[in-house]
Amino acid sequence: MLDIFFEGINFALYKKYNTKSLNDLINTQAESMTVTLSFLIGNQEYKVKRTRGQKRSTAELFILQDDSYHSVVSGDKEVNNHIEELLEIDADLFLNAIYIRQGEIDSLVTQKASERKKNISKLLRLDNLDDYK
């Protein structure tokens, strides 16, 4: 059940999903789906809304100002890029920070030490420390 919760957050933020097709996320009796997620960065509230019909999808990012939401950017690519900038984390790193997908822990354990160190550094964002010198 917790996986579904994280999948919803991951889809809302980055339009990432584990099904073969995006249409697989839509209930067979429905024509569309909408996922809306509100989140805070510091004291600033944002809301992302993604809608998917059988043939097209939309995405929009909003910011809360003066007690109402105002559009910041729309379109899948634009929303993804803006969210990555806001959160300072890309989709893969976000997913790895939340949970390790089934089977990936085995891969991490069986990797060569150098590869494991590289992936753990990326997960913990240690690979970016040189940028702050």
Backbone torsions as a table, in degrees:
resi	resn	phi	psi	omega
1	MET	NA	-38.7	179.7
2	LEU	-64.3	-33.6	177.4
3	ASP	-58.9	-40.0	-179.6
4	ILE	-63.8	-39.0	178.4
5	PHE	-61.8	-49.2	179.9
6	PHE	-66.7	-36.1	176.9
7	GLU	-61.8	-40.7	178.5
8	GLY	-63.1	-43.2	177.8
9	ILE	-64.3	-45.7	-179.4
10	ASN	-61.5	-41.7	177.8
11	PHE	-65.3	-44.7	-178.6
12	ALA	-60.9	-44.6	-176.5
13	LEU	-76.2	-44.5	-168.6
14	TYR	-124.9	-0.1	-176.3
15	LYS	57.5	38.6	175.8
16	LYS	-103.0	145.1	-177.8
17	TYR	-153.8	158.7	-177.4
18	ASN	-101.2	2.4	178.7
19	THR	-83.9	166.5	179.0
20	LYS	-67.4	-35.3	-176.5
21	SER	-135.9	146.4	176.5
22	LEU	-60.2	-33.2	178.5
23	ASN	-64.1	-21.8	177.7
24	ASP	-65.6	-19.2	179.5
25	LEU	-77.2	-19.6	-177.6
26	ILE	-85.4	130.4	176.0
27	ASN	-54.3	137.1	-176.4
28	THR	-60.6	-21.1	179.7
29	GLN	-94.3	-0.8	-178.7
30	ALA	-109.4	156.0	177.8
31	GLU	-95.5	-17.1	-178.7
32	SER	-158.3	172.3	174.5
33	MET	-142.3	154.8	176.4
34	THR	-135.7	134.7	175.3
35	VAL	-122.7	126.2	178.6
36	THR	-125.0	133.3	-178.8
37	LEU	-134.5	125.6	173.7
38	SER	-102.9	141.1	-179.6
39	PHE	-151.2	157.2	179.5
40	LEU	-109.0	140.5	166.9
41	ILE	-124.8	108.9	-170.3
42	GLY	65.2	-125.0	177.7
43	ASN	-101.1	3.7	-177.1
44	GLN	-94.9	127.2	179.4
45	GLU	-97.2	137.4	177.0
46	TYR	-125.5	160.9	174.3
47	LYS	-142.0	132.4	174.8
48	VAL	-114.6	138.6	-179.6
49	LYS	-131.7	124.2	177.2
50	ARG	-121.6	131.9	178.1
51	THR	-123.7	138.2	179.1
52	ARG	-132.5	122.6	171.4
53	GLY	-99.2	-172.0	-179.8
54	GLN	-66.9	-24.1	-174.6
55	LYS	-125.3	-16.7	-178.6
56	ARG	-147.0	157.8	178.8
57	SER	-128.4	155.2	176.1
58	THR	-132.0	155.3	176.6
59	ALA	-145.1	142.9	177.6
60	GLU	-149.6	139.4	177.4
61	LEU	-112.0	132.6	-178.5
62	PHE	-119.8	156.3	173.2
63	ILE	-123.9	140.4	179.2
64	LEU	-87.4	118.7	177.1
65	GLN	-141.0	133.6	178.8
66	ASP	53.4	44.9	175.8
67	ASP	65.1	17.6	173.4
68	SER	-145.8	155.6	-179.2
69	TYR	-86.8	137.8	178.4
70	HIS	-125.0	138.3	-178.5
71	SER	-66.3	133.1	176.3
72	VAL	-98.7	-48.3	-177.1
73	VAL	-159.1	153.2	177.0
74	SER	-135.0	162.4	-176.5
75	GLY	99.9	141.2	-175.4
76	ASP	-54.9	-53.7	-176.2
77	LYS	-63.4	-43.9	-178.7
78	GLU	-64.8	-43.1	178.6
79	VAL	-64.6	-46.0	178.8
80	ASN	-57.4	-48.0	-179.2
81	ASN	-61.5	-42.5	-178.8
82	HIS	-67.4	-40.2	178.3
83	ILE	-65.4	-40.5	176.6
84	GLU	-59.9	-40.4	177.3
85	GLU	-66.1	-44.7	-178.9
86	LEU	-63.4	-47.1	-175.6
87	LEU	-85.5	-14.0	-176.6
88	GLU	55.8	41.0	-179.0
89	ILE	-157.0	136.2	178.7
90	ASP	-88.1	174.2	-173.9
91	ALA	-60.4	-45.0	-178.3
92	ASP	-65.0	-43.5	179.1
93	LEU	-65.9	-38.7	176.6
94	PHE	-59.9	-48.5	-178.6
95	LEU	-61.9	-42.4	179.1
96	ASN	-67.6	-32.5	179.1
97	ALA	-71.3	-29.1	-178.9
98	ILE	-81.6	-50.9	178.5
99	TYR	-163.3	157.2	177.3
100	ILE	-96.3	125.0	-178.2
101	ARG	-62.8	152.5	-178.6
102	GLN	-52.7	131.2	179.1
103	GLY	91.6	-22.5	-178.7
104	GLU	-73.2	-29.0	178.0
105	ILE	-65.1	-36.9	176.4
106	ASP	-62.0	-41.8	179.5
107	SER	-62.1	-43.0	179.7
108	LEU	-62.9	-40.2	-178.4
109	VAL	-68.9	-35.7	-175.2
110	THR	-90.7	-2.3	179.8
111	GLN	-71.6	158.2	172.5
112	LYS	-64.2	153.2	-175.8
113	ALA	-56.0	-42.1	-178.5
114	SER	-65.0	-40.6	178.8
115	GLU	-69.3	-40.5	178.5
116	ARG	-62.5	-44.3	179.7
117	LYS	-61.0	-43.1	178.9
118	LYS	-61.0	-46.2	-178.3
119	ASN	-69.3	-38.4	177.4
120	ILE	-67.5	-40.3	176.7
121	SER	-60.4	-41.1	178.2
122	LYS	-65.2	-44.2	179.9
123	LEU	-59.2	-42.2	-178.4
124	LEU	-88.7	1.2	179.3
125	ARG	65.0	26.5	177.5
126	LEU	-75.5	-21.2	-179.5
127	ASP	-69.3	-14.6	179.9
128	ASN	-95.2	-1.9	-176.3
129	LEU	-61.5	-33.7	178.9
130	ASP	-61.0	-27.3	180.0
131	ASP	-68.2	-17.6	-174.3
132	TYR	-102.2	7.9	179.3
133	LYS	-74.6	NA	NA
